[in-house]
Amino acid sequence: MASVSVLLSEEQFLCSICLDVFTDPVSTPCGHSYCNTCITHYWDSNDVCLCPLCQTIFCTRPDILVNTFISEMADQFRKSKQLNKTSITNQDPAEPDEVSCDVCTETKLKAFKSCLVCLTSYCETHLEPHQRVTPLKRHKLIKPVKNLEDFICKEHDKPLELFCKTDHMCVCQICTKSDHKLHKIVSLEEAYDGKKAELGKTEAEVQQMIQERREKIQEVTHSVELSKKDADREMAYSVQVFTALISCIQRSQAELIDEIEEKQKTTEKQAEGFIKDLQQEITELKKRSSELKQLSHTEDHLHFLQNFPSTNTPPPTQVNVHKSSYVETVRTALKTLSQEMEKKLRDAELRRIQQYAVDVTLDPDTASPYLILSEDGKQVGCGTVMKNLPNNTKIFSECTRVLGKQSFSSGRFYYEVQVKGKTSWAIGVARESINRKQVILSPNQGFWTIGFINGNYYKALPVKQKVQTVGVFVDYEEGLVSFYDVEARVHLYSFTDCTFTEKLYPIVNPNPIDGGKNSAPLIISPINHTD
């Protein structure tokens, strides 16, 4: 019997009402079989008694007989099916976070598919009718999901199996005939493929943004590290400067105290001499007083008169002890201290910015045709013959200027230029986009420079004599360009509140030789750090 059941079709053992294997099968007079419960319930719920399959109408409810053959075959088939169920490997119990079968009554097995028509999730066993029965095959099956109601149109209670590209939303079949009638409708699969391709592009863009932000984090981290190094360096120099200033104050204080004490000792020594002289005079005066007393008691007129002239009182000793005034002493000491401290502060300021020294080399590709550069790019002078250079937009064709090769777009940098022997020159920094034919050097044109021409400086500089070496310091973020007289340790001039948005380059201009008066070159000097 078991071998026969294997050869028979599974549909032969299914009740056409419940679509499951017969339970207590019975046959109608027309020869069709049903579960006893199914056919009884069917006739009870209808006014006409007929066969569900062939639609044969019975005038009176017929007697139904148990179909023992089908009963036995169904029982065998059920057992065979049960064996097959136990052999399925994907019938694991559902985990708490997995979708479970809605049909299983005891142990809830893991769902294999969810049906959008039945709104039910099935394990492989209970899904079997959907894979076999023709009406059920038309149902929409998807991967198991918990929220099946989200896959149903809330307005029409139909599966959301289409996508409206016009409104960018999922719709059902009825939606396409009403609110979305004239819209562009595609299948979910087509919409999925399109969106997935779009998602890939978006994902690439997101990854690019992530990379940009990572690079920004690295940039910020690097900036913080540089800031910390700057802070540590500034603190170290501050400690050094203030230590030197404190030492200077202590030394000046000690010298002032020594000077005051020395003056006091001189006054005391002078007073001791005066006191000694006065005491000697007192002794003599006492002796004279005794003699005068004796003379006053004599009755000898001749003796009295002969000794009277010797009693003349000696002139008084000139005693004038000078009381020292220390106001001027203290004032002079404070003035000297102030000058010394100012010198130390100027020296400390220059040494502080010299920490940011960079190695500048002049770029021959930007030099005026009249300029002559040394092979190492550290010196530049002006000639009298214009060189025949190829057409190059980088060249300063209208004036005797040249840029450095190095550019700076952040942080701080410093370089020095020797201008000794020059009667005309200009030095500073320029932005990358300057007009190479521009004659006027001004911040509005992208030039931050100072210079010397016709015996005068471009700016009102605090110098009493010609500068020999100029230091140029730039703080990009602070918008600061400062100039220094290196030998005199004097701040010359500063451009403040500048706005830098592009690369900055060192720029020097030796100016024409002016009949040989200005033939000395400008020299990029090595930084001489003062101890």
C-alpha positions, 0 to 999 in steps of 0.5 A, a space after each residue: 500500500 505504501 508503494 502505491 501511495 508513492 505512485 499516486 498524485 498528492 492531489 488525489 488525497 486532498 479534500 477540495 474544500 479544506 485543501 488538506 489530506 482527507 480526514 474521515 473521507 466520505 463520498 457523495 452519490 456523484 462519486 466525489 470525496 470530501 472530509 466528513 466535517 467539510 461537506 457537512 459544514 458546506 451543506 449546512 451553510 448553503 441553501 442548496 445541497 450540491 456537490 462543490 466539484 461537479 455542482 450536481 444538485 440533490 433535492 434532499 440531503 443524500 446519505 454519505 458513506 465512509 470511503 474506506 479505500 480513500 480513508 486507508 490511502 489517505 492515512 498511508 499518505 499522511 504517514 508518508 508525508 509525516 516522514 517527509 516532514 521529518 526529513 526536511 532540514 530547514 525545519 528548525 524552531 524559530 529563534 526570538 528574533 526570527 519570523 515563525 510559522 503562523 500555522 504551527 500549533 505546538 513548536 513554532 518552526 522558522 517561516 520559509 515564506 510569507 504570503 501577501 494574500 493570506 497575510 500568513 507566514 509559513 514553514 516549508 511544510 505548511 507552505 506546500 499547498 501554495 506550491 502545488 494547488 493551482 489557486 494558491 500558486 497565484 498568491 504573492 510569496 515573499 521572504 518571511 517578514 513580521 510586519 505583513 500588514 505593512 505590505 498591504 495597501 491600507 486603502 484597498 487591502 491589496 498587496 503593494 506589488 507595484 511602485 509609482 515613480 511619480 510619487 515615489 511610493 509603493 501601490 496596489 493594483 487598484 491604486 493604479 486605476 484611481 489616484 495613480 491612474 496617469 502616473 508612471 507605474 513599474 513593478 517592484 522588481 524594476 523599481 528595486 533594481 533602479 533604486 539599488 543602482 541609485 543606492 550604489 551611487 549614493 553609497 559611493 557618495 556616502 563613502 566619499 563623504 566619510 572619507 572626506 570627514 576622516 581626512 578632516 578629522 586627520 587635518 583637525 588632529 594634525 592642527 591640534 598637534 601643531 597647536 600643542 607643539 606651538 603652545 609648548 614652544 611658546 610656554 618654553 620661550 615664555 618661561 625662558 623670557 620671564 626667567 631672564 626678566 626676573 633674573 634681570 630684575 633681581 640683579 638690578 635690585 641687588 645692584 641698587 641695594 649695593 649702591 644705596 648701602 655703599 652711599 650709606 656707608 660713605 655717609 656713616 664714615 663721614 659722620 664718624 670723622 666729624 664726631 671724632 673732630 667734635 669730641 677732640 674740640 670738646 676736650 680742648 674746650 673743657 681744658 680751656 674752660 678750666 683755665 678760664 675758671 682759674 683765671 677768673 679767681 686770680 687777684 694778680 692784675 698783671 697775671 690776669 691781663 698777660 694771660 687773658 688773650 690766650 683764652 680766645 675761643 677757637 673757631 667752631 669746626 665746620 660740620 656738614 653731614 650730607 643726607 643722601 637722597 635715593 630718589 634719583 638713584 632709584 629712578 636711574 636704576 629703574 630707567 636702566 632696568 626698563 631699557 635692559 628689559 625692553 632690549 631683552 623682550 625685543 630679542 626674545 620676540 625675534 628669537 621666538 619667531 625665528 623658530 618658524 624659519 623656513 628654507 626659501 629658494 628663489 624660483 627662476 621661472 617667476 623672475 623678471 627678464 632683467 634679474 640675475 639669480 645665483 645657482 643656489 637660488 639664494 641671491 638675486 640682483 638686477 642686470 641691465 640687459 633684458 633676457 629673451 625668455 619664453 612666454 610664461 604667465 608666471 614671469 614678472 614681465 613689468 617689474 624686477 620681482 621674483 617669487 620663492 619656490 616654497 608656498 604656504 597655505 597654513 601655519 607660520 613661517 619666517 625668512 630673512 633677507 640681507 639688504 646691506 648696500 642696497 639703495 632700493 628694495 622691496 620684500 614680503 609675501 604675495 598670494 598665488 593669484 597676483 597679477 604678474 604685470 601689476 606695478 603697485 605693491 598693495 594688499 588690495 592687489 595681493 602684496 604685503 611688502 615693505 621697501 626702501 626707495 629714494 632714501 625713504 621707507 614705504 612705511 613709517 618705520 621706527 628706524 634711525 639708520 638703514 636696515 641691514 637685514 629684514 626678517 619677514 614673519 607670517 601667521 596665516 591663520 591670524 592674518 598677520 605679516 610682520 617685518 623686523 630689523 634683525 640686527 637692531 632686534 626691532 619690530 618694523 611694521 605689521 599688516 594685521 587682520 589680513 584675510 588669506 584664502 590661497 597660497 602665499 609665496 615669499 617675494 623679493 624685488 632688488 629694483 633696478 641698479 640706478 646707475 650702479 648705486 643699487 647693484 648689490 644683490 638681495 641675499 636670502 640669509 641663513 637664520 642666526 639664532 641668538 642664544 
